[in-house]
């Protein structure tokens, strides 16, 4: 959902806080340095201290911006015990930049830079910033499609096949789902495809492959997001299971280095297979996980590439909220 409208008079600092802020200019040089170098939690703690605001007042100003964050969460953020991850938390970070009178993107950038740091010799994957921008766009596209956050479906199984072409591009993907309805009347599924940087969603093609038909499709060029509605020919009853499949032809971006799947809620089995063209087989492949777009990568595990079938795969017996993917190195 788009951020709530903000009004300057409603969000202004009190006179006492303004005076405190003015008297904090002596610490400006130190704050500027930590805003440049981070890390995020140190910069946030320094900014709050420089403005002389107790966390209760910070929380109060956030509420005036239409953002609800607990004092405990704010404390954890500035201690480094937790990082802002959910969309609501990320909106709070942007609001904090205004409340604490920091340069635009200063705190968000520190989260981005932490996320973009890769191991030596390892190319960076999709950035935190790209996930954040895509998340904001996705919220708006789902509103256009009148799609609630809870679609009433529980995934029992999801098998995904991805094909990488001769030019090392993400060529296409196919998904097969086994779902169970959590309520009566569910008759559709909304799929999301997030192309690689530089892709052109307007040139992508969507196909209904099994037990469904294509409904409305929405695209956003700048973020590479495509959202497609797949309609069932029946209205499911609560507890009823259903199997369907669809595909997305892409091939519109440059060199692909990973494929990531995000899960908003726990579910059943997930299997991902990536198949490479015979003239474009990577030298190494690995599995990885992320608790969220803002979290660092973890769970790295090398995966063997089948030379005969030019493919690699992973299987998650039960998925948890977060992200899982396969990355590969070309040389």
C-alpha positions as CSV (number, residue, x, y, z in Angstrom):
1,X,0.0,0.0,0.0
2,X,1.2,3.5,-0.7
3,X,2.4,5.5,2.3
4,X,-0.2,7.6,4.1
5,X,-0.2,11.3,3.2
6,X,1.9,13.4,5.5
7,X,1.3,16.9,6.8
8,X,4.1,19.1,7.9
9,X,2.2,20.9,10.6
10,X,1.1,17.6,12.2
11,X,4.6,16.1,12.2
12,X,6.6,19.2,13.3
13,X,8.9,18.8,16.3
14,X,7.9,20.6,19.5
15,X,9.7,23.8,20.4
16,X,11.7,22.0,23.1
17,X,12.8,19.3,20.7
18,X,13.7,22.0,18.1
19,X,15.9,23.7,20.6
20,X,17.6,20.5,21.5
21,X,18.2,19.8,17.8
22,X,19.8,23.2,17.3
23,X,22.1,22.7,20.3
24,X,23.2,19.4,18.9
25,X,25.1,20.9,16.0
26,X,28.3,20.4,17.9
27,X,27.9,16.7,17.3
28,X,27.1,17.2,13.6
29,X,30.5,16.2,12.4
30,X,30.4,12.9,14.3
31,X,26.9,12.2,13.1
32,X,27.8,13.0,9.5
33,X,30.7,10.5,9.7
34,X,28.6,7.7,11.0
35,X,25.9,8.4,8.5
36,X,28.5,7.9,5.8
37,X,30.2,4.9,7.2
38,X,27.5,3.1,9.3
39,X,26.6,0.6,10.3
40,X,22.9,1.3,10.4
41,X,22.3,0.7,14.1
42,X,25.2,2.9,15.1
43,X,24.0,5.7,12.8
44,X,20.4,5.4,14.1
45,X,21.6,5.5,17.7
46,X,23.8,8.6,17.0
47,X,21.0,10.4,15.2
48,X,18.5,9.8,18.1
49,X,21.1,10.9,20.6
50,X,22.0,14.0,18.6
51,X,18.3,15.1,18.6
52,X,17.9,14.5,22.3
53,X,14.7,12.5,21.7
54,X,13.7,9.6,24.1
55,X,12.4,6.6,22.2
56,X,8.8,7.3,23.4
57,X,8.9,10.7,21.6
58,X,10.4,9.0,18.5
59,X,7.5,6.5,18.6
60,X,5.0,9.4,19.0
61,X,6.3,11.2,15.9
62,X,6.2,8.0,13.9
63,X,2.6,7.5,14.8
64,X,1.9,11.0,13.4
65,X,3.4,9.7,10.2
66,X,0.9,6.9,10.2
67,X,3.6,4.3,11.1
68,X,3.3,2.1,14.2
69,X,6.5,0.8,15.7
70,X,7.0,-0.3,19.3
71,X,9.6,1.3,21.6
72,X,11.1,-2.2,22.1
73,X,11.6,-2.5,18.3
74,X,13.2,0.9,18.1
75,X,15.6,-0.1,21.0
76,X,16.5,-3.3,19.2
77,X,17.2,-1.4,16.0
78,X,19.6,1.0,17.6
79,X,21.3,-1.8,19.5
80,X,21.8,-3.9,16.4
81,X,19.8,-6.8,17.9
82,X,17.4,-6.6,15.0
83,X,17.1,-5.0,11.6
84,X,14.1,-3.3,10.0
85,X,12.7,-5.9,7.6
86,X,8.9,-5.8,7.1
87,X,7.4,-3.2,4.8
88,X,5.9,-1.3,7.7
89,X,9.3,-1.2,9.4
90,X,11.0,0.0,6.2
91,X,8.5,2.8,5.9
92,X,9.3,3.7,9.5
93,X,13.0,4.1,8.5
94,X,12.1,6.6,5.8
95,X,9.9,8.5,8.3
96,X,12.8,8.5,10.8
97,X,15.0,10.2,8.3
98,X,12.5,13.1,8.3
99,X,11.8,13.1,12.0
100,X,15.5,13.1,12.9
101,X,16.2,15.7,10.1
102,X,18.6,13.4,8.3
103,X,19.5,13.5,4.6
104,X,17.1,11.6,2.4
105,X,18.1,8.0,1.9
106,X,20.8,8.2,4.5
107,X,19.5,5.4,6.8
108,X,18.0,3.4,3.9
109,X,21.4,3.6,2.1
110,X,23.2,2.0,5.1
111,X,20.8,-0.9,5.0
112,X,21.4,-1.2,1.3
113,X,25.1,-1.1,1.6
114,X,25.2,-3.8,4.3
115,X,23.0,-6.0,2.2
116,X,25.0,-5.5,-1.0
117,X,28.4,-6.5,0.5
118,X,29.3,-9.9,-0.9
119,X,32.0,-12.4,-0.1
120,X,35.3,-11.8,-1.9
121,X,35.1,-13.0,-5.5
122,X,31.3,-13.4,-5.3
123,X,29.2,-11.1,-7.5
124,X,26.5,-9.3,-5.6
125,X,22.9,-10.6,-6.0
126,X,19.7,-8.6,-6.2
127,X,20.0,-5.6,-3.9
128,X,18.0,-4.7,-0.9
129,X,17.0,-1.5,-2.6
130,X,15.6,-3.3,-5.6
131,X,13.5,-5.5,-3.3
132,X,12.3,-2.5,-1.4
133,X,11.3,-0.6,-4.5
134,X,9.6,-3.7,-6.0
135,X,7.7,-4.2,-2.7
136,X,6.2,-0.8,-2.9
137,X,5.2,-1.2,-6.5
138,X,3.8,-4.7,-5.8
139,X,1.6,-3.3,-3.1
140,X,0.1,-0.9,-5.6
141,X,-0.4,-3.5,-8.3
142,X,-2.1,-5.9,-5.9
143,X,-4.5,-3.1,-4.9
144,X,-5.3,-2.6,-8.6
145,X,-6.1,-6.3,-8.9
146,X,-8.2,-6.1,-5.6
147,X,-6.0,-8.9,-4.2
148,X,-6.1,-9.2,-0.4
149,X,-2.9,-10.0,1.5
150,X,-4.5,-13.3,2.5
151,X,-5.5,-14.9,-0.7
152,X,-7.2,-17.8,1.1
153,X,-4.8,-20.4,-0.2
154,X,-2.3,-22.6,1.6
155,X,0.5,-24.0,-0.5
156,X,1.1,-27.7,0.0
157,X,3.6,-28.1,-2.8
158,X,5.4,-25.8,-5.3
159,X,7.7,-27.1,-8.1
160,X,9.4,-24.4,-10.1
161,X,11.6,-24.9,-13.2
162,X,13.8,-22.1,-14.5
163,X,15.7,-22.1,-17.8
164,X,18.8,-20.0,-18.5
165,X,19.5,-19.3,-22.2
166,X,22.6,-19.4,-24.3
167,X,23.3,-15.7,-23.6
168,X,23.2,-16.4,-19.9
169,X,19.8,-14.7,-19.6
170,X,16.8,-15.8,-17.5
171,X,14.8,-17.3,-20.4
172,X,11.6,-18.6,-18.7
173,X,10.1,-20.2,-15.7
174,X,7.3,-22.6,-15.1
175,X,5.5,-23.1,-11.8
176,X,3.2,-25.9,-10.6
177,X,1.2,-25.4,-7.4
178,X,-0.7,-27.7,-5.1
179,X,-2.9,-25.6,-2.8
180,X,-5.6,-26.0,-0.2
181,X,-8.4,-23.5,0.2
182,X,-8.6,-22.0,3.7
183,X,-12.1,-20.6,3.1
184,X,-15.0,-21.0,0.7
185,X,-15.1,-19.2,-2.6
186,X,-11.4,-18.9,-3.6
187,X,-11.2,-18.9,-7.4
188,X,-7.9,-17.4,-8.4
189,X,-4.2,-17.1,-7.7
190,X,-2.0,-14.0,-8.3
191,X,1.6,-14.8,-9.4
192,X,4.5,-12.4,-9.2
193,X,7.6,-12.4,-11.5
194,X,10.5,-10.1,-10.6
195,X,12.8,-10.0,-13.6
196,X,16.6,-9.4,-13.5
197,X,17.9,-5.8,-13.6
198,X,17.4,-4.3,-17.1
199,X,14.5,-6.5,-18.0
200,X,11.4,-5.3,-19.9
201,X,8.2,-6.6,-18.4
202,X,6.2,-5.3,-21.4
203,X,8.0,-7.9,-23.6
204,X,7.3,-10.8,-21.2
205,X,4.6,-13.4,-22.0
206,X,2.4,-15.2,-19.5
207,X,0.9,-18.6,-20.1
208,X,-1.8,-20.6,-18.2
209,X,-0.6,-24.2,-18.5
210,X,-2.9,-26.4,-16.4
211,X,-6.3,-26.1,-14.7
212,X,-6.4,-22.3,-15.0
213,X,-6.7,-19.4,-17.4
214,X,-5.0,-16.0,-17.5
215,X,-6.8,-13.0,-16.1
216,X,-5.5,-9.5,-15.7
217,X,-1.8,-8.8,-16.0
218,X,0.0,-5.7,-14.6
219,X,3.6,-4.7,-15.4
220,X,6.0,-2.1,-14.0
221,X,9.0,-1.3,-16.2
222,X,11.3,0.4,-13.7
223,X,11.3,-2.3,-11.1
224,X,10.9,-5.3,-13.5
225,X,7.8,-6.5,-11.7
226,X,5.0,-8.5,-13.5
227,X,1.8,-9.5,-11.7
228,X,-0.5,-12.0,-13.3
229,X,-3.9,-13.3,-12.2
230,X,-4.7,-16.9,-12.9
231,X,-8.4,-17.9,-12.7
232,X,-9.7,-21.3,-11.7
233,X,-12.8,-22.7,-13.4
234,X,-14.3,-23.5,-10.0
235,X,-14.9,-21.9,-6.7
236,X,-13.0,-23.9,-4.0
237,X,-14.6,-24.9,-0.7
238,X,-12.7,-24.7,2.5
239,X,-10.3,-27.6,2.8
240,X,-10.5,-28.5,-0.9
241,X,-7.2,-29.0,-2.8
242,X,-6.4,-27.8,-6.3
243,X,-3.5,-28.2,-8.7
244,X,-2.6,-25.7,-11.4
245,X,0.4,-24.5,-13.4
246,X,1.5,-21.4,-15.3
247,X,4.6,-20.0,-17.0
248,X,6.4,-16.7,-17.7
249,X,8.6,-16.2,-20.8
250,X,11.2,-13.6,-20.0
251,X,14.6,-13.4,-21.8
252,X,14.6,-9.6,-21.8
253,X,17.5,-8.9,-19.4
254,X,21.2,-9.4,-19.4
255,X,23.4,-11.9,-17.6
256,X,21.5,-13.7,-14.8
257,X,23.3,-14.8,-11.7
258,X,20.6,-16.1,-9.4
259,X,17.0,-17.0,-8.9
260,X,15.2,-16.2,-5.7
261,X,11.8,-17.1,-4.4
262,X,10.1,-15.3,-1.5
263,X,7.6,-16.8,0.9
264,X,5.3,-14.5,2.9
265,X,4.0,-17.4,5.1
266,X,5.1,-21.0,5.9
267,X,4.0,-23.7,3.5
268,X,4.7,-27.2,2.2
269,X,7.4,-28.5,0.0
270,X,9.2,-26.3,-2.5
271,X,11.5,-27.6,-5.3
272,X,13.5,-25.3,-7.6
273,X,15.3,-26.6,-10.6
274,X,17.5,-24.4,-12.8
275,X,18.5,-25.7,-16.2
276,X,21.3,-24.1,-18.3
277,X,21.9,-24.0,-22.1
278,X,24.6,-26.4,-23.3
279,X,26.7,-23.3,-24.3
280,X,26.3,-21.6,-21.0
281,X,27.0,-23.8,-18.0
282,X,28.2,-22.1,-14.8
283,X,31.4,-23.2,-13.1
284,X,29.8,-23.2,-9.6
285,X,26.3,-23.1,-8.1
286,X,25.1,-22.6,-4.5
287,X,22.0,-22.5,-2.4
288,X,21.3,-19.6,-0.1
289,X,18.5,-18.2,2.2
290,X,17.5,-14.8,3.5
291,X,15.1,-14.1,6.4
292,X,14.0,-11.0,4.5
293,X,15.2,-8.6,1.8
294,X,16.9,-6.6,4.6
295,X,18.7,-9.5,6.1
296,X,22.1,-10.9,5.2
297,X,22.4,-14.1,3.3
298,X,22.8,-17.3,5.1
299,X,22.5,-21.1,4.7
300,X,25.0,-21.1,1.8
301,X,25.6,-24.6,0.5
302,X,27.4,-25.6,-2.7
303,X,25.3,-27.5,-5.2
304,X,26.6,-30.0,-7.7
305,X,25.7,-29.2,-11.4
306,X,24.6,-32.2,-13.4
307,X,26.9,-32.0,-16.5
308,X,24.7,-34.5,-18.4
309,X,21.4,-32.6,-17.8
310,X,23.1,-29.2,-17.2
311,X,20.9,-28.6,-14.2
312,X,20.9,-27.9,-10.5
313,X,18.2,-28.1,-7.9
314,X,17.2,-27.6,-4.3
315,X,14.3,-29.0,-2.2
316,X,12.8,-27.5,0.9
317,X,10.7,-30.0,2.7
318,X,8.7,-27.2,4.5
319,X,9.2,-23.6,3.6
320,X,9.4,-20.8,6.2
321,X,8.7,-17.1,5.8
322,X,11.7,-15.5,4.0
323,X,13.6,-16.2,0.8
324,X,15.4,-19.2,-0.7
325,X,17.4,-19.3,-4.0
326,X,20.1,-20.6,-6.2
327,X,23.1,-18.5,-7.3
328,X,25.8,-19.3,-9.8
329,X,29.2,-18.1,-11.0
330,X,30.0,-18.0,-14.7
331,X,33.8,-17.9,-14.4
